[in-house]
Amino acid sequence: MKKWLLTIFCFGMITLAYAQRKSSFGFRSGVNFSEISRTQLETKTGFYLSFLGHFKFTEFYALQPEIGYSLQGGQSETVSEANVDIHYITVTVANKFFIKDSGFHFIIAPGFDFDADDTLIGLYNNKDGNDVSFIDLTVSLGVGYEFNNGLGIEARYKQGTIDVFSGTFNSFESEQLSEETQLNSTFQLGLFYKFNF
């Protein structure tokens, strides 16, 4: 019995040491090109910034939870008052699949975007929030390349799945409100950096 306990303990310590050796933290940042479907708005240029944890379980797979900020929406070419600026707090879980012996990887990243104007942070300054749904369920697909020093470059396409102006998630009448579903879509291009411990 003691031998079994000792074996399990040693195996657990080795696994823990391996997992710690493969864990790192960092950030990612870059530019957004966002649109809202079925509106008269043009592409809006914004930015994103996220903090990340990177946990590489095998040579081919890593799990990367992220929390950050993303400026999205749409741009009016005629009336500046018609611009839609959406300040999202983003929570994403990126699954990275690596090519063998390479820093090249594919990304599948489901996530939630929370409208910052409808959170406690936003409501402190603006009790009415703004005219968009307070939540969006997103799915991102992308590719990236990671260098040996922890620096990397990546591109993602993020698609929202909840109507931006849905009456289900708010109680207002927006000028952009339509009977058709209006969804966020965002192309992200940027850099990331991991601090290896």
DRENDRENGU-399331 format. One record per residue (C-alpha): residue in one letter; z, x, y. Coordinates in pm, whole numbers, always signed. Layout:
<pts>
PT/A/Z/X/Y
...
</pts>
This chain:
<pts>
PT/M/+0/+0/+0
PT/K/+89/+281/+240
PT/K/-241/+453/+164
PT/W/-431/+134/+247
PT/L/-243/+92/+574
PT/L/-305/+455/+664
PT/T/-676/+420/+581
PT/I/-708/+104/+792
PT/F/-519/+266/+1079
PT/C/-741/+576/+1071
PT/F/-1056/+365/+1053
PT/G/-936/+158/+1350
PT/M/-860/+470/+1556
PT/I/-1201/+620/+1480
PT/T/-1375/+293/+1572
PT/L/-1173/+266/+1894
PT/A/-1253/+626/+1988
PT/Y/-1622/+569/+1918
PT/A/-1628/+249/+2122
PT/Q/-1456/+420/+2415
PT/R/-1704/+706/+2401
PT/K/-1989/+455/+2427
PT/S/-1838/+251/+2713
PT/S/-1918/+300/+3080
PT/F/-1911/+119/+3411
PT/G/-2141/+118/+3711
PT/F/-2351/-92/+3945
PT/R/-2703/-221/+3992
PT/S/-2882/-304/+4316
PT/G/-3227/-382/+4443
PT/V/-3464/-629/+4605
PT/N/-3522/-998/+4524
PT/F/-3849/-1187/+4564
PT/S/-3742/-1549/+4522
PT/E/-3911/-1889/+4533
PT/I/-3815/-2254/+4489
PT/S/-4075/-2450/+4295
PT/R/-4239/-2767/+4433
PT/T/-4149/-2701/+4797
PT/Q/-4353/-2596/+5100
PT/L/-4147/-2275/+5120
PT/E/-4293/-1928/+5077
PT/T/-4147/-1631/+4889
PT/K/-3819/-1506/+5036
PT/T/-3724/-1138/+5027
PT/G/-3354/-1076/+4966
PT/F/-3133/-836/+4772
PT/Y/-2881/-823/+4490
PT/L/-2577/-609/+4410
PT/S/-2378/-622/+4086
PT/F/-2096/-434/+3919
PT/L/-2138/-384/+3546
PT/G/-1967/-280/+3227
PT/H/-2188/-118/+2964
PT/F/-2085/-124/+2597
PT/K/-2329/+40/+2358
PT/F/-2251/-74/+2005
PT/T/-2543/+92/+1827
PT/E/-2832/+321/+1911
PT/F/-3048/+14/+1965
PT/Y/-2817/-243/+2127
PT/A/-2585/-260/+2430
PT/L/-2394/-548/+2588
PT/Q/-2371/-537/+2967
PT/P/-2159/-799/+3150
PT/E/-2232/-813/+3524
PT/I/-2077/-981/+3828
PT/G/-2231/-966/+4172
PT/Y/-2413/-1119/+4467
PT/S/-2773/-1235/+4506
PT/L/-2954/-1362/+4818
PT/Q/-3224/-1612/+4716
PT/G/-3403/-1918/+4849
PT/G/-3730/-1981/+5029
PT/Q/-3893/-1891/+5360
PT/S/-4071/-2129/+5598
PT/E/-4381/-1988/+5766
PT/T/-4361/-2233/+6057
PT/V/-4004/-2347/+6136
PT/S/-3719/-2100/+6093
PT/E/-3469/-2387/+6071
PT/A/-3639/-2493/+5746
PT/N/-3555/-2163/+5573
PT/V/-3334/-2197/+5266
PT/D/-3084/-1912/+5226
PT/I/-2878/-1936/+4908
PT/H/-2593/-1688/+4866
PT/Y/-2513/-1675/+4496
PT/I/-2217/-1523/+4315
PT/T/-2373/-1421/+3984
PT/V/-2214/-1384/+3640
PT/T/-2455/-1244/+3382
PT/V/-2436/-1108/+3028
PT/A/-2728/-871/+2974
PT/N/-2833/-784/+2620
PT/K/-3021/-454/+2613
PT/F/-3242/-356/+2320
PT/F/-3338/+14/+2319
PT/I/-3643/+185/+2173
PT/K/-3538/+456/+1928
PT/D/-3483/+801/+2085
PT/S/-3571/+666/+2428
PT/G/-3411/+526/+2742
PT/F/-3671/+249/+2750
PT/H/-3522/-93/+2682
PT/F/-3583/-468/+2692
PT/I/-3339/-709/+2859
PT/I/-3240/-1067/+2777
PT/A/-2974/-1189/+3019
PT/P/-2834/-1543/+3036
PT/G/-2608/-1615/+3330
PT/F/-2454/-1849/+3586
PT/D/-2520/-1845/+3961
PT/F/-2255/-2008/+4181
PT/D/-2346/-2105/+4538
PT/A/-2101/-1902/+4750
PT/D/-2100/-2168/+5024
PT/D/-1949/-2416/+4777
PT/T/-1680/-2182/+4642
PT/L/-1336/-2133/+4796
PT/I/-1477/-1835/+4991
PT/G/-1745/-2049/+5155
PT/L/-1538/-2363/+5200
PT/Y/-1281/-2164/+5397
PT/N/-1541/-2131/+5675
PT/N/-1756/-2437/+5612
PT/K/-1593/-2744/+5460
PT/D/-1927/-2915/+5397
PT/G/-2083/-2632/+5193
PT/N/-2463/-2639/+5208
PT/D/-2752/-2849/+5078
PT/V/-2808/-2694/+4735
PT/S/-2655/-2744/+4391
PT/F/-2337/-2543/+4353
PT/I/-2438/-2398/+4014
PT/D/-2750/-2271/+3839
PT/L/-2786/-2173/+3474
PT/T/-3028/-1880/+3455
PT/V/-3219/-1679/+3197
PT/S/-3355/-1333/+3282
PT/L/-3609/-1124/+3093
PT/G/-3683/-767/+3185
PT/V/-3759/-406/+3106
PT/G/-3594/-86/+3216
PT/Y/-3564/+286/+3166
PT/E/-3239/+482/+3160
PT/F/-3228/+857/+3225
PT/N/-2976/+1090/+3063
PT/N/-2772/+1123/+3384
PT/G/-2688/+749/+3390
PT/L/-2946/+655/+3655
PT/G/-3204/+395/+3565
PT/I/-3473/+164/+3696
PT/E/-3539/-192/+3588
PT/A/-3739/-505/+3661
PT/R/-3622/-857/+3574
PT/Y/-3764/-1205/+3608
PT/K/-3485/-1462/+3652
PT/Q/-3556/-1832/+3599
PT/G/-3317/-2105/+3704
PT/T/-3286/-2417/+3487
PT/I/-3092/-2657/+3715
PT/D/-3258/-2847/+4000
PT/V/-3174/-2664/+4324
PT/F/-3141/-2993/+4514
PT/S/-3011/-3205/+4225
PT/G/-2802/-3509/+4310
PT/T/-2610/-3444/+3988
PT/F/-2443/-3138/+4140
PT/N/-2398/-3254/+4500
PT/S/-2368/-3565/+4718
PT/F/-2611/-3510/+5005
PT/E/-2961/-3597/+5115
PT/S/-3164/-3278/+5169
PT/E/-3495/-3252/+5354
PT/Q/-3625/-3061/+5051
PT/L/-3515/-3330/+4803
PT/S/-3793/-3437/+4569
PT/E/-3827/-3661/+4266
PT/E/-3964/-3359/+4080
PT/T/-3742/-3081/+3954
PT/Q/-3723/-2786/+4194
PT/L/-3614/-2461/+4033
PT/N/-3522/-2110/+4143
PT/S/-3741/-1824/+4023
PT/T/-3671/-1466/+4122
PT/F/-3831/-1130/+4052
PT/Q/-3583/-842/+4081
PT/L/-3672/-474/+4112
PT/G/-3404/-211/+4148
PT/L/-3189/+75/+4029
PT/F/-2869/+101/+3828
PT/Y/-2619/+377/+3774
PT/K/-2357/+417/+3502
PT/F/-2051/+638/+3534
PT/N/-1995/+794/+3191
PT/F/-1631/+847/+3098
</pts>
